[in-house]
C-alpha cells in the first residue's frame, strides 16, 4: 500500500526552504494561527504529577528522580493537558541532536523552560504534533531562536508558516501514519527480540570462558565466591585494588581527541557517536587516557560500561580511568565486567537515589574481587571469545543496520506524508482497524529504542 502512494495533483510554494512545496489546497498560515501558548502556571501546587520530555515522549517522572527538589519549586512549572505539544526550546546553539518535540498524554506539570502549545480549533493535535516533529527532525528548528544560546519562545515561533490540510485530511494523515507506524514498530521490535536472544547467547559463551577458562579438563578449586563456584586451580581472585588504580592525567595537550563511552561500540571518538552527546564548553578538567587503561562510566557501571582503551585521548571527568597495576590484558577485564554477575555486583555497590544514575566510587570498585588467570591465558580467552562470537556479532550488526534503515524510512515517510509530498487520502480510507502506535508503544519500554547510552543522555531540565 505504501508503495502505491503518489504526489498530489497540484502544489504551491510554502515560503519555507525546509518545507518546499505543499498541496495547492492546503492553507499556509503563521504558527500563531494554529497554536496558542500555554500560560497556566502551577501556583498553589494545583498539580503534583511531574512530566518529563525524554526521547521525544512526554513521560511521568518517577518520584525517585525528583530527588533534591522541594515541592515549592514546582510552583514555577506550567500545567499541561493531554493533547498539548511541548517543545524543548533551550540551548539550540549547542545541542543539535536531541528530540525536542513531545505530545502530552497525561495531565501534569513540566518545566516552564519548555514551550507548551495548544492546537486551535480546526487543527488536529495529532497532526500538529507530527508536523512539528518533522520541523524538529529536519533541523529547521535551529534556524529560529534568539539570545546567546539561541533559546526559542513563542514570539520567535509564532511567525513560522504552518501548512494545514482540511480537518478531514488531517484525520486521514494521522490514521495512515498510525497504521504505517504500527507495522514498522512491530517489525523493529521483532528484530530487537532476536538481537536480545543473540546477545544472551553471546554473553553465555563469554561468561563461561572468562570464569572457567578454555580447558575443560583443568583441575578446579573453590573460588570462595558463592556465585562463582569453582575456578581453575591456578587462577587467583584478588581484590580489584591489586589489579587497577585510578590514574588522573591532566589534559595539557589541546590536540588530543575527545573520547566517549558507548554501550554498543565501547570507547570511541566522540564525533563518531551515533547517539546523543552534549557538547562541553571546556575540556580543561577532562582526563587523559592511553591504550591499556580501563575506562568506566561510573554512573553506568551496573550496565557493564567498562571498556579497554585502545586510543590516546581525553575523557569526561565523570569517567573513571584505571591504570593496570600488574601485567594484564585489559580487554579480558572488559569482557569479565560485562557479565551479568559483575553488573549485579556493581549495581549493589553503587550509591545514589536516582534510578539509573548510581555512582560507583573507587573504594567500592576496589573492594570487588576480580578473576585473574595467567597473562597468557587472558590473551587466549580474549582471542577465543572474539572468534567464537564473530558470527553472532555479524548477525547482530546486520539486524541493527536493518533497524536503523527502518527508522530512517519511518522518519522519511512521516515527513513526506505530513508535508504533503505523498497523498494518503485514498489509502487511509481503506485501512483495517488496527491498534494505534500509541497503544503498541505503551506496552513496551520506548527507551529501549535508545539502548546505547553515554553519560549525557538526560533530556529534561
PANU-786489 format. One record per residue (C-alpha): residue in one letter; x, y, z; residue number from 0. Coordinates in Angstrom, 3 decimals. Layout:
BEGIN
[node a, [X, Y, Z], NUM] ...
//
This chain:
BEGIN
[node x, [0.000, 0.000, 0.000], 0] [node x, [2.796, 2.411, 0.851], 1] [node x, [4.481, 1.714, -2.486], 2] [node x, [1.392, 2.872, -4.375], 3] [node x, [1.260, 6.348, -2.815], 4] [node x, [1.547, 9.228, -5.276], 5] [node x, [2.005, 13.014, -5.006], 6] [node x, [-0.926, 15.463, -5.013], 7] [node x, [-2.031, 16.766, -8.413], 8] [node x, [-1.098, 20.418, -7.771], 9] [node x, [1.305, 22.280, -5.455], 10] [node x, [2.231, 25.782, -4.346], 11] [node x, [5.277, 27.273, -2.659], 12] [node x, [5.139, 27.247, 1.149], 13] [node x, [7.662, 30.046, 1.573], 14] [node x, [9.918, 27.805, 3.668], 15] [node x, [13.074, 26.198, 2.220], 16] [node x, [12.821, 23.142, 4.527], 17] [node x, [9.145, 22.601, 3.681], 18] [node x, [9.249, 23.353, -0.039], 19] [node x, [6.043, 22.991, -2.000], 20] [node x, [2.775, 21.934, -0.350], 21] [node x, [-0.533, 20.779, -1.848], 22] [node x, [-2.330, 23.664, -3.521], 23] [node x, [-5.479, 23.367, -1.397], 24] [node x, [-3.603, 23.353, 1.940], 25] [node x, [-3.743, 26.556, 3.944], 26] [node x, [-0.430, 28.163, 4.852], 27] [node x, [-0.789, 30.269, 7.960], 28] [node x, [1.578, 31.580, 10.657], 29] [node x, [2.065, 29.359, 13.674], 30] [node x, [0.061, 31.841, 15.740], 31] [node x, [-2.928, 30.881, 13.595], 32] [node x, [-2.571, 27.212, 14.511], 33] [node x, [-1.335, 27.304, 18.131], 34] [node x, [-1.812, 29.240, 21.316], 35] [node x, [0.885, 29.239, 24.010], 36] [node x, [0.179, 27.687, 27.370], 37] [node x, [0.276, 30.167, 30.232], 38] [node x, [-1.183, 28.162, 33.090], 39] [node x, [1.266, 28.092, 35.980], 40] [node x, [1.178, 25.664, 38.877], 41] [node x, [0.534, 28.287, 41.509], 42] [node x, [-0.641, 26.801, 44.781], 43] [node x, [0.657, 23.371, 43.706], 44] [node x, [-2.594, 22.516, 41.927], 45] [node x, [-0.865, 19.617, 40.171], 46] [node x, [1.848, 17.316, 41.509], 47] [node x, [2.386, 14.878, 38.618], 48] [node x, [5.754, 15.890, 37.197], 49] [node x, [6.284, 15.231, 33.492], 50] [node x, [9.493, 14.996, 31.512], 51] [node x, [10.452, 15.164, 27.834], 52] [node x, [12.530, 12.078, 27.114], 53] [node x, [13.459, 10.767, 23.661], 54] [node x, [10.537, 12.530, 22.003], 55] [node x, [7.915, 11.375, 24.514], 56] [node x, [6.301, 13.141, 27.450], 57] [node x, [6.510, 10.693, 30.346], 58] [node x, [5.631, 10.810, 34.029], 59] [node x, [8.803, 11.337, 36.008], 60] [node x, [9.191, 8.683, 38.749], 61] [node x, [9.284, 10.009, 42.337], 62] [node x, [12.820, 8.669, 42.825], 63] [node x, [14.041, 11.001, 40.069], 64] [node x, [12.679, 14.040, 41.915], 65] [node x, [15.435, 13.691, 44.490], 66] [node x, [16.782, 17.057, 45.606], 67] [node x, [13.735, 19.106, 44.624], 68] [node x, [11.342, 20.573, 47.185], 69] [node x, [7.591, 20.845, 46.444], 70] [node x, [7.664, 24.669, 46.360], 71] [node x, [9.989, 24.592, 43.360], 72] [node x, [7.201, 23.111, 41.248], 73] [node x, [5.062, 26.221, 41.565], 74] [node x, [7.096, 27.737, 38.735], 75] [node x, [6.198, 24.815, 36.447], 76] [node x, [3.427, 25.019, 33.848], 77] [node x, [0.342, 22.803, 33.779], 78] [node x, [-0.173, 20.818, 30.591], 79] [node x, [-3.070, 18.647, 29.453], 80] [node x, [-3.491, 15.690, 27.085], 81] [node x, [-3.186, 16.913, 23.508], 82] [node x, [-0.789, 19.738, 24.357], 83] [node x, [2.509, 19.787, 22.472], 84] [node x, [5.745, 20.552, 24.281], 85] [node x, [8.918, 21.865, 22.653], 86] [node x, [12.279, 21.905, 24.355], 87] [node x, [13.433, 25.247, 23.044], 88] [node x, [16.564, 25.814, 25.115], 89] [node x, [20.217, 25.567, 24.112], 90] [node x, [19.630, 25.440, 20.370], 91] [node x, [23.178, 26.672, 19.878], 92] [node x, [24.951, 23.709, 21.479], 93] [node x, [22.637, 20.710, 21.159], 94] [node x, [21.707, 19.800, 17.584], 95] [node x, [20.819, 16.149, 18.129], 96] [node x, [18.090, 15.903, 20.784], 97] [node x, [14.461, 15.103, 20.007], 98] [node x, [12.785, 18.334, 21.033], 99] [node x, [9.052, 17.752, 20.473], 100] [node x, [6.654, 15.639, 22.527], 101] [node x, [2.897, 15.229, 22.862], 102] [node x, [1.268, 15.237, 26.292], 103] [node x, [-0.787, 12.137, 27.201], 104] [node x, [-1.254, 12.809, 30.935], 105] [node x, [-2.263, 15.956, 32.797], 106] [node x, [0.637, 17.204, 34.863], 107] [node x, [3.334, 19.826, 35.198], 108] [node x, [6.502, 20.392, 33.215], 109] [node x, [9.294, 22.926, 33.452], 110] [node x, [8.426, 26.412, 32.208], 111] [node x, [11.725, 26.415, 30.316], 112] [node x, [9.822, 24.486, 27.652], 113] [node x, [7.310, 25.960, 25.207], 114] [node x, [3.884, 24.335, 25.665], 115] [node x, [1.385, 24.764, 22.825], 116] [node x, [-2.290, 24.014, 22.330], 117] [node x, [-3.748, 23.468, 18.865], 118] [node x, [-6.520, 25.846, 17.842], 119] [node x, [-9.956, 24.732, 16.685], 120] [node x, [-9.722, 23.110, 13.269], 121] [node x, [-6.180, 21.847, 13.860], 122] [node x, [-5.767, 18.237, 14.960], 123] [node x, [-3.303, 17.985, 17.874], 124] [node x, [-2.007, 14.704, 16.444], 125] [node x, [-1.371, 16.247, 13.019], 126] [node x, [0.173, 19.354, 14.588], 127] [node x, [2.490, 17.155, 16.661], 128] [node x, [3.624, 15.245, 13.578], 129] [node x, [4.215, 18.491, 11.676], 130] [node x, [6.333, 19.970, 14.465], 131] [node x, [8.227, 16.684, 14.813], 132] [node x, [9.195, 16.962, 11.141], 133] [node x, [10.222, 20.564, 11.731], 134] [node x, [12.444, 19.267, 14.524], 135] [node x, [13.880, 16.217, 12.717], 136] [node x, [14.656, 18.308, 9.617], 137] [node x, [16.798, 20.530, 11.908], 138] [node x, [14.907, 23.587, 10.669], 139] [node x, [14.208, 24.455, 14.314], 140] [node x, [17.823, 25.562, 14.654], 141] [node x, [17.221, 28.491, 12.335], 142] [node x, [14.970, 30.092, 14.931], 143] [node x, [15.590, 31.390, 18.424], 144] [node x, [17.474, 34.281, 19.913], 145] [node x, [19.969, 35.101, 22.633], 146] [node x, [23.464, 33.824, 23.260], 147] [node x, [22.346, 30.167, 23.432], 148] [node x, [19.525, 30.534, 20.873], 149] [node x, [16.588, 29.961, 23.187], 150] [node x, [13.214, 29.938, 21.448], 151] [node x, [9.987, 31.421, 22.790], 152] [node x, [6.544, 31.968, 21.272], 153] [node x, [7.480, 35.389, 19.906], 154] [node x, [10.140, 33.666, 17.759], 155] [node x, [7.895, 30.761, 16.842], 156] [node x, [4.591, 32.448, 16.042], 157] [node x, [5.566, 33.774, 12.598], 158] [node x, [6.763, 30.441, 11.224], 159] [node x, [4.448, 29.310, 8.391], 160] [node x, [2.452, 26.134, 9.046], 161] [node x, [0.843, 24.134, 6.208], 162] [node x, [-2.594, 22.930, 7.326], 163] [node x, [-4.777, 20.496, 5.323], 164] [node x, [-8.574, 20.443, 5.769], 165] [node x, [-9.698, 18.702, 9.011], 166] [node x, [-10.835, 15.500, 7.266], 167] [node x, [-7.493, 15.244, 5.534], 168] [node x, [-5.630, 15.809, 8.807], 169] [node x, [-7.551, 12.861, 10.251], 170] [node x, [-6.677, 10.711, 7.213], 171] [node x, [-2.990, 11.562, 7.565], 172] [node x, [-2.980, 10.722, 11.279], 173] [node x, [-4.828, 7.449, 10.660], 174] [node x, [-2.424, 6.409, 7.901], 175] [node x, [0.663, 7.226, 9.966], 176] [node x, [-0.684, 5.265, 12.942], 177] [node x, [-1.213, 2.256, 10.677], 178] [node x, [2.163, 2.508, 8.931], 179] [node x, [3.966, 3.328, 12.173], 180] [node x, [2.396, 0.316, 13.888], 181] [node x, [3.555, -2.058, 11.162], 182] [node x, [7.087, -0.657, 11.200], 183] [node x, [7.220, -0.698, 15.000], 184] [node x, [6.196, -4.352, 15.132], 185] [node x, [8.917, -5.227, 12.624], 186] [node x, [11.533, -3.292, 14.594], 187] [node x, [10.532, -4.917, 17.882], 188] [node x, [10.659, -8.382, 16.346], 189] [node x, [14.220, -7.736, 15.187], 190] [node x, [15.160, -6.352, 18.584], 191] [node x, [13.889, -9.522, 20.267], 192] [node x, [16.145, -11.570, 18.006], 193] [node x, [19.064, -9.292, 18.870], 194] [node x, [18.357, -9.767, 22.584], 195] [node x, [18.396, -13.558, 22.197], 196] [node x, [21.633, -13.445, 20.201], 197] [node x, [23.225, -11.203, 22.823], 198] [node x, [22.203, -13.640, 25.546], 199] [node x, [23.829, -16.465, 23.611], 200] [node x, [26.940, -14.359, 23.082], 201] [node x, [27.171, -13.463, 26.775], 202] [node x, [26.754, -17.092, 27.810], 203] [node x, [29.730, -18.056, 25.640], 204] [node x, [31.863, -15.247, 27.056], 205] [node x, [30.759, -15.862, 30.667], 206] [node x, [31.943, -19.449, 30.692], 207] [node x, [35.271, -18.563, 29.076], 208] [node x, [36.155, -15.689, 31.418], 209] [node x, [35.122, -17.554, 34.574], 210] [node x, [36.212, -21.155, 33.785], 211] [node x, [38.842, -20.862, 31.059], 212] [node x, [39.163, -22.879, 27.847], 213] [node x, [40.448, -26.239, 29.129], 214] [node x, [37.527, -28.453, 30.206], 215] [node x, [39.914, -30.866, 31.971], 216] [node x, [41.804, -28.338, 34.081], 217] [node x, [41.881, -29.028, 37.872], 218] [node x, [39.463, -26.789, 39.767], 219] [node x, [39.319, -25.171, 43.204], 220] [node x, [36.685, -23.342, 45.176], 221] [node x, [36.879, -19.645, 44.338], 222] [node x, [35.487, -18.572, 47.704], 223] [node x, [32.888, -16.506, 45.839], 224] [node x, [29.392, -18.026, 46.236], 225] [node x, [28.041, -17.047, 42.819], 226] [node x, [31.222, -18.110, 41.025], 227] [node x, [31.806, -21.538, 42.496], 228] [node x, [34.859, -23.384, 41.180], 229] [node x, [37.574, -21.891, 39.008], 230] [node x, [40.813, -23.312, 37.551], 231] [node x, [43.148, -24.174, 40.428], 232] [node x, [45.947, -21.903, 39.189], 233] [node x, [43.757, -18.793, 38.869], 234] [node x, [43.559, -16.045, 41.509], 235] [node x, [40.675, -13.934, 42.832], 236] [node x, [42.351, -10.734, 44.079], 237] [node x, [40.627, -7.505, 45.018], 238] [node x, [40.373, -5.002, 42.190], 239] [node x, [42.676, -2.616, 44.044], 240] [node x, [45.531, -5.033, 43.316], 241] [node x, [44.701, -5.015, 39.610], 242] [node x, [43.718, -1.377, 38.927], 243] [node x, [44.268, 2.094, 40.315], 244] [node x, [42.691, 5.287, 39.084], 245] [node x, [45.105, 7.398, 37.074], 246] [node x, [44.324, 11.097, 36.686], 247] [node x, [46.448, 12.528, 33.911], 248] [node x, [45.727, 16.257, 33.459], 249] [node x, [44.726, 17.436, 29.999], 250] [node x, [47.683, 19.583, 28.967], 251] [node x, [47.543, 18.798, 25.248], 252] [node x, [44.946, 20.666, 23.208], 253] [node x, [45.447, 18.314, 20.280], 254] [node x, [44.136, 15.163, 21.968], 255] [node x, [40.762, 13.976, 20.631], 256] [node x, [37.642, 13.798, 22.784], 257] [node x, [36.507, 10.228, 23.540], 258] [node x, [33.148, 8.946, 24.804], 259] [node x, [31.762, 5.649, 26.015], 260] [node x, [29.026, 3.908, 24.067], 261] [node x, [27.437, 0.736, 25.407], 262] [node x, [27.469, -0.718, 21.911], 263] [node x, [30.789, 0.486, 20.493], 264] [node x, [32.989, 0.999, 23.559], 265] [node x, [35.418, 3.907, 23.908], 266] [node x, [35.317, 5.782, 20.626], 267] [node x, [35.848, 9.241, 19.214], 268] [node x, [33.028, 11.495, 20.382], 269] [node x, [32.499, 12.619, 16.784], 270] [node x, [31.692, 9.006, 15.841], 271] [node x, [28.872, 8.601, 18.368], 272] [node x, [25.557, 7.648, 16.815], 273] [node x, [23.642, 8.528, 19.979], 274] [node x, [23.138, 11.896, 21.581], 275] [node x, [26.091, 13.587, 23.227], 276] [node x, [26.122, 17.082, 24.652], 277] [node x, [28.996, 19.424, 23.835], 278] [node x, [31.056, 20.953, 26.610], 279] [node x, [32.394, 24.487, 26.791], 280] [node x, [35.777, 23.445, 28.203], 281] [node x, [37.958, 20.344, 28.231], 282] [node x, [40.389, 21.654, 30.847], 283] [node x, [39.074, 19.312, 33.555], 284] [node x, [38.981, 16.239, 31.319], 285] [node x, [41.389, 13.350, 31.843], 286] [node x, [43.876, 11.699, 29.508], 287] [node x, [43.545, 8.010, 28.718], 288] [node x, [46.043, 5.836, 26.877], 289] [node x, [45.871, 2.334, 25.371], 290] [node x, [45.663, -0.322, 28.055], 291] [node x, [43.628, 1.761, 30.509], 292] [node x, [40.231, 0.577, 31.712], 293] [node x, [37.687, 3.384, 31.298], 294] [node x, [34.397, 3.234, 33.205], 295] [node x, [31.258, 5.304, 33.224], 296] [node x, [30.793, 5.414, 36.988], 297] [node x, [27.059, 6.092, 36.630], 298] [node x, [26.529, 3.137, 34.296], 299] [node x, [28.733, 0.536, 35.966], 300] [node x, [25.612, -1.547, 36.662], 301] [node x, [25.173, -1.804, 32.888], 302] [node x, [28.717, -3.038, 32.381], 303] [node x, [30.022, 0.192, 30.857], 304] [node x, [33.701, -0.725, 31.313], 305] [node x, [35.892, -0.689, 28.233], 306] [node x, [39.568, -1.179, 27.462], 307] [node x, [41.087, 1.904, 25.878], 308] [node x, [42.810, 1.451, 22.527], 309] [node x, [43.220, 5.182, 21.866], 310] [node x, [45.091, 8.206, 23.165], 311] [node x, [42.589, 10.896, 24.046], 312] [node x, [40.664, 12.733, 26.741], 313] [node x, [37.514, 11.647, 28.543], 314] [node x, [34.978, 13.356, 30.789], 315] [node x, [35.960, 13.936, 34.394], 316] [node x, [32.860, 11.880, 35.279], 317] [node x, [34.542, 8.758, 33.895], 318] [node x, [36.955, 6.599, 35.859], 319] [node x, [40.296, 5.949, 34.167], 320] [node x, [42.059, 2.955, 35.743], 321] [node x, [45.654, 2.014, 35.032], 322] [node x, [46.649, -1.650, 35.426], 323] [node x, [48.946, -2.251, 38.395], 324] [node x, [50.162, -5.601, 37.108], 325] [node x, [50.619, -7.105, 33.663], 326] [node x, [47.163, -7.871, 32.295], 327] [node x, [45.147, -7.846, 29.079], 328] [node x, [42.621, -5.104, 29.861], 329] [node x, [40.255, -6.479, 27.231], 330] [node x, [39.817, -9.603, 29.366], 331] [node x, [38.531, -7.482, 32.254], 332] [node x, [36.241, -5.585, 29.902], 333] [node x, [34.631, -8.916, 28.999], 334] [node x, [34.562, -10.007, 32.632], 335] [node x, [32.850, -6.865, 33.879], 336] [node x, [30.198, -7.145, 31.152], 337] [node x, [28.921, -10.431, 32.572], 338] [node x, [25.610, -10.443, 34.431], 339] [node x, [27.088, -11.313, 37.880], 340] [node x, [29.521, -8.409, 37.759], 341] [node x, [26.854, -5.990, 36.564], 342] [node x, [24.764, -7.078, 39.559], 343] [node x, [27.719, -6.666, 41.919], 344] [node x, [28.451, -3.159, 40.663], 345] [node x, [24.755, -2.264, 40.928], 346] [node x, [24.764, -3.332, 44.573], 347] [node x, [27.886, -1.309, 45.319], 348] [node x, [26.783, 1.878, 43.538], 349] [node x, [25.344, 4.738, 45.546], 350] [node x, [22.622, 7.215, 44.647], 351] [node x, [18.896, 7.748, 44.987], 352] [node x, [18.193, 8.318, 41.299], 353] [node x, [17.417, 5.104, 39.433], 354] [node x, [19.916, 4.523, 36.626], 355] [node x, [22.399, 7.112, 37.877], 356] [node x, [24.012, 5.423, 40.865], 357] [node x, [27.670, 6.287, 41.245], 358] [node x, [30.310, 3.571, 41.678], 359] [node x, [33.057, 5.029, 43.849], 360] [node x, [36.694, 3.988, 43.592], 361] [node x, [36.510, 2.487, 47.075], 362] [node x, [33.569, 0.265, 46.144], 363] [node x, [35.147, -0.717, 42.826], 364] [node x, [38.416, -1.658, 44.523], 365] [node x, [36.554, -3.824, 47.083], 366] [node x, [35.175, -6.151, 44.381], 367] [node x, [37.086, -9.351, 43.710], 368] [node x, [38.285, -9.881, 40.156], 369] [node x, [39.173, -13.141, 38.454], 370] [node x, [42.812, -13.295, 37.406], 371] [node x, [44.068, -16.013, 35.041], 372] [node x, [47.732, -16.013, 33.999], 373] [node x, [48.525, -13.349, 31.394], 374] [node x, [48.919, -15.801, 28.516], 375] [node x, [45.503, -17.327, 29.252], 376] [node x, [43.917, -13.868, 29.324], 377] [node x, [45.055, -13.313, 25.744], 378] [node x, [43.913, -16.785, 24.716], 379] [node x, [40.457, -16.235, 26.264], 380] [node x, [40.016, -12.861, 24.579], 381] [node x, [41.028, -14.281, 21.208], 382] [node x, [38.768, -17.327, 21.614], 383] [node x, [35.784, -15.174, 22.642], 384] [node x, [36.227, -12.921, 19.630], 385] [node x, [36.417, -15.873, 17.248], 386] [node x, [33.579, -17.826, 18.869], 387] [node x, [31.160, -14.897, 18.849], 388] [node x, [32.172, -13.395, 15.483], 389] [node x, [29.248, -14.908, 13.587], 390] [node x, [26.781, -13.759, 16.250], 391] [node x, [28.303, -10.270, 16.176], 392] [node x, [27.891, -10.174, 12.395], 393] [node x, [24.221, -11.145, 12.556], 394] [node x, [23.566, -8.643, 15.363], 395] [node x, [25.240, -5.870, 13.353], 396] [node x, [23.163, -6.735, 10.296], 397] [node x, [19.923, -6.655, 12.296], 398] [node x, [20.904, -3.362, 13.925], 399] [node x, [21.567, -1.904, 10.478], 400] [node x, [18.168, -3.136, 9.286], 401] [node x, [16.535, -1.443, 12.280], 402] [node x, [18.438, 1.744, 11.532], 403] [node x, [17.188, 1.675, 7.929], 404] [node x, [13.617, 1.040, 9.068], 405] [node x, [13.810, 4.030, 11.408], 406] [node x, [15.201, 6.187, 8.633], 407] [node x, [12.392, 5.008, 6.357], 408] [node x, [9.791, 5.757, 9.053], 409] [node x, [11.191, 9.261, 9.525], 410] [node x, [11.150, 9.919, 5.773], 411] [node x, [7.639, 8.510, 5.387], 412] [node x, [6.266, 10.714, 8.177], 413] [node x, [7.980, 13.741, 6.652], 414] [node x, [6.656, 13.064, 3.139], 415] [node x, [3.098, 12.477, 4.357], 416] [node x, [2.876, 15.359, 6.846], 417] [node x, [4.353, 17.870, 4.410], 418] [node x, [2.122, 16.775, 1.552], 419] [node x, [4.698, 15.098, -0.671], 420] [node x, [2.545, 11.966, -0.717], 421] [node x, [-1.262, 11.772, -0.862], 422] [node x, [-2.662, 9.211, 1.614], 423] [node x, [-6.359, 10.103, 1.458], 424] [node x, [-7.422, 7.088, -0.616], 425] [node x, [-5.123, 4.704, 1.262], 426] [node x, [-6.391, 5.855, 4.674], 427] [node x, [-9.991, 5.244, 3.622], 428] [node x, [-9.313, 1.529, 3.037], 429] [node x, [-7.248, 0.787, 6.146], 430] [node x, [-8.298, -2.041, 8.504], 431] [node x, [-8.863, -1.279, 12.163], 432] [node x, [-5.592, -1.908, 13.999], 433] [node x, [-4.111, -0.756, 17.311], 434] [node x, [-2.594, 2.699, 17.071], 435] [node x, [1.108, 3.218, 17.530], 436] [node x, [0.424, 4.725, 20.963], 437] [node x, [-1.179, 1.542, 22.250], 438] [node x, [1.652, -0.516, 20.841], 439] [node x, [4.382, 1.602, 22.387], 440] [node x, [2.597, 1.790, 25.743], 441] [node x, [3.006, -1.964, 26.168], 442] [node x, [6.771, -1.708, 25.909], 443] [node x, [9.632, 0.412, 27.156], 444] [node x, [10.148, 3.004, 24.454], 445] [node x, [13.553, 3.896, 25.884], 446] [node x, [14.805, 0.512, 24.769], 447] [node x, [14.976, 2.074, 21.300], 448] [node x, [17.852, 4.093, 22.708], 449] [node x, [19.810, 1.287, 24.304], 450] [node x, [23.160, 2.907, 23.530], 451] [node x, [23.828, 5.303, 26.372], 452] [node x, [26.543, 7.805, 27.042], 453] [node x, [26.899, 9.742, 30.250], 454] [node x, [24.850, 12.655, 28.878], 455] [node x, [21.513, 11.121, 27.953], 456] [node x, [19.060, 13.052, 30.087], 457] [node x, [16.965, 15.429, 28.002], 458] [node x, [14.792, 17.023, 30.635], 459] [node x, [15.607, 20.180, 32.546], 460] 
//
